[in-house]
Amino acid sequence: MDVPVLMRDRSLKPLLAALASAALLAGCYNMRPSTGGGQTTFSGTRAVDPADVALPSGYRAEIVATGLTYPTGVAFDGEGRAYVTESGYSYGEDFVPARLMRVEAGGGLKTITQGGRNGPWTGVTFANGAFYIAEGGVLEGGRILRVTPDGSRSTLVGGLPTMGDHHTNGPAVGPDGWIYFGQGTATNAGVVGPDNAEYGWLKRRPQFHDVPCEDVVLAGQNFTTPNVLTGEGEAVTGSFVPFGTATTPGQVIDGRVPCGGSILRVPAGGGTPQLVAWGFRNPFGLAFAPGGSLYVTENGYDDRGSRPIWGVGDPLWRIERGRWYGWPDFTAGDPLTEADYKPPGKPQPQFLLQHKKTPPRPVANLGVHASANGLDFSRSASFGHVGEAFIALFGDLAPETGKVTNPVGFKVVRVNVNSGAIEDFAVNKGRKSGPASLVGGGGLERPIGVKFSADGSAMYVADFGVMTMTAKGPNPVRETGVLWKITRE
């Protein structure tokens, strides 16, 4: 009788050792401070020097324009001239005029049109003799704007539900001539909570919440938090409902379009938006590959709020029309109920929905908290890497979005969409990674948009500028944005 017991005890030893090791690692992680790329100080003016940007052999960087305030997107008109958008809004609740500007010879900028306090203008594209701009809609709801070269502006679609954490993004013109754009979710992981008050919008719009694109059946998960609206007592909140509203198992939430966490499309002349796909957290960058397939970058979950999620990367998706991509219960095809996504010292995430669908797998999964944003595809042999995706990694917002032990992002990468292989393309020189404000020199800060020139020979990079992280949250710095140009020698 003793022998089987001894054998059983021995078989447990590797498991017990693994558990002990995991506990030790978790303890070490908990004790280490966060060291994100924005956890630094900045004063004075931003230094800019292309020589501080490391590129593959045979490529060179140059400066197109400096002194921009929160640039986000780049486009080229029918004559090949470059234009850049300034966001008009930054996390940290900084509102400035949003602008579309033409880049003049010598780096001068001419304003074509200016927006109000409904940014951020997250991206721009040019087609059919006009510019199409995604207006984020932080105060009044998202819009897709059409702007002619003389500055005349009209709205293709408005009233989009993007007054929360994430906004209206894109846009991209499809092979069918329609305008495709992304809709971010109101929350991090499906539940309105105290973190949304910190982001500024919950007190502005206390009834705002996530809206599904199709009918969903709730599992009845509720979360108890301090009542940040009254400042007294507690509030119980479920998913897809306003703050302080409880839900029950089997409760049905009606879907509708427009909705959050989705890819929508609208005719180039305006009209009713149509659903392409949904189940994203924050689909930011949209681009059509040379073969006509739509690809989208998604900003993954954060370790914050009523339902924190840990260790989630930023997927790159190839879009199939009509598919659900997993938010709020999956990431990159994996269920959040897996132990990998349990934040240290916090509860294991449980499903918010009763599921009948299984999401697909992404083309690639970029770094945790890298903030994979704008993307474009190389189409010209003169630049190289034809058919590969180039993605701007804005960089982490630690510790607000979750602790990191080293800076993540702050560079441009290229992705082979067939193999999923990811390679650095433009990154700051030095012994450690991070934005120039942290590592020194005059290289990249926070790349947010990439766009190839009309002839495909040059890649332009919109660099948002300096954004440090303080105890009060993001601290963006105006007039530190840069427009870069990268070419093959």
PyMOL commands that set and color helices and strands:
alter all, ss='L'
color gray80, all
select helices_A, chain A and resi 2-31+50-52+105-107+194-198+339-341+436-439
alter helices_A, ss='H'
color red, helices_A
select strands_A, chain A and resi 53-54+59-68+71-76+82-86+89-90+94-95+99-103+109-114+121-127+130-135+142-147+153-160+168-173+179-183+216-217+223-226+234-237+252-253+262-266+274-278+283-288+294-298+314-318+330-331+334-335+364-366+372-377+389-393+411-415+422-428+447-452+458-463+467-470+473-476+481-488
alter strands_A, ss='S'
color yellow, strands_A
deselect
rebuild
show_as cartoon
